[in-house]
């Protein structure tokens, strides 16, 4: 059962990361009015300042999501270990 919980935790983490990337792209487009600097085709069209700001914000969001999902799944695993018969 421990393997299933670890796989579930990994799936939740990946899903949260993908969702946060989509939300960050949406928010970036709404706030700046430009697409996020992600692709390699238009790298020189974006200023270095904009690219660095996006990288810092993106990194902070991804690490925050990683910490939150790890803590949440660890709490869920601990709760399951205490009362597995309830689930």
C-alpha positions as CSV (number, residue, x, y, z in Angstrom):
1,X,0.0,0.0,0.0
2,X,2.9,2.3,0.7
3,X,3.9,2.2,-3.0
4,X,0.4,3.2,-4.1
5,X,0.5,6.2,-1.7
6,X,3.9,7.3,-3.1
7,X,2.6,7.0,-6.6
8,X,-0.5,9.0,-5.7
9,X,1.6,11.7,-4.0
10,X,3.8,11.9,-7.2
11,X,0.7,12.2,-9.4
12,X,-0.7,14.9,-7.2
13,X,2.6,16.8,-7.3
14,X,2.8,16.6,-11.1
15,X,-0.8,17.6,-11.5
16,X,-0.4,20.6,-9.2
17,X,2.7,21.6,-11.1
18,X,1.0,21.5,-14.4
19,X,-2.0,23.4,-13.1
20,X,0.2,26.1,-11.5
21,X,2.1,26.5,-14.8
22,X,-1.2,27.1,-16.6
23,X,-2.4,29.5,-13.9
24,X,0.9,31.4,-14.0
25,X,0.8,31.7,-17.8
26,X,-2.8,33.1,-17.5
27,X,-1.9,35.6,-14.8
28,X,1.2,36.7,-16.6
29,X,-0.7,37.3,-19.8
30,X,-3.4,39.2,-17.9
31,X,-1.0,41.4,-15.9
32,X,1.6,42.2,-18.6
33,X,-0.5,41.9,-21.7
34,X,2.2,39.7,-23.3
35,X,2.7,36.0,-23.6
36,X,5.1,34.4,-21.1
37,X,8.7,34.1,-22.4
38,X,8.8,30.3,-22.7
39,X,9.6,29.3,-26.3
40,X,13.0,29.4,-27.9
41,X,11.7,31.0,-31.2
42,X,11.1,34.5,-29.7
43,X,13.8,34.6,-27.1
44,X,15.5,37.7,-28.5
45,X,12.1,39.5,-28.8
46,X,11.8,39.5,-25.0
47,X,14.0,41.8,-22.8
48,X,16.4,40.1,-20.4
49,X,14.7,41.9,-17.5
50,X,11.3,40.4,-18.4
51,X,12.8,36.9,-18.9
52,X,14.6,37.0,-15.5
53,X,11.5,38.3,-13.7
54,X,9.4,35.5,-15.2
55,X,12.0,33.0,-14.3
56,X,12.1,34.2,-10.7
57,X,8.3,34.2,-10.3
58,X,8.0,30.9,-12.0
59,X,10.6,29.3,-9.8
60,X,9.1,30.7,-6.7
61,X,5.6,29.5,-7.6
62,X,6.9,26.0,-8.6
63,X,8.9,25.6,-5.3
64,X,5.9,26.8,-3.3
65,X,3.6,24.3,-5.0
66,X,6.2,21.6,-4.4
67,X,6.5,22.3,-0.7
68,X,2.7,22.5,-0.3
69,X,2.0,19.3,-2.2
70,X,4.8,17.4,-0.3
71,X,3.5,18.6,3.0
72,X,-0.1,17.8,2.1
73,X,0.6,14.3,0.8
74,X,2.8,13.5,3.8
75,X,0.0,14.6,6.2
76,X,-2.5,12.4,4.2
77,X,-0.1,9.4,4.4
78,X,0.3,9.9,8.1
79,X,-3.4,10.1,8.6
80,X,-3.9,7.0,6.5
81,X,-1.3,5.1,8.6
82,X,-3.1,6.0,11.8
83,X,-6.6,4.9,10.6
84,X,-6.3,2.7,7.4
85,X,-9.5,0.8,8.2
86,X,-11.6,4.0,7.8
87,X,-10.5,4.4,4.2
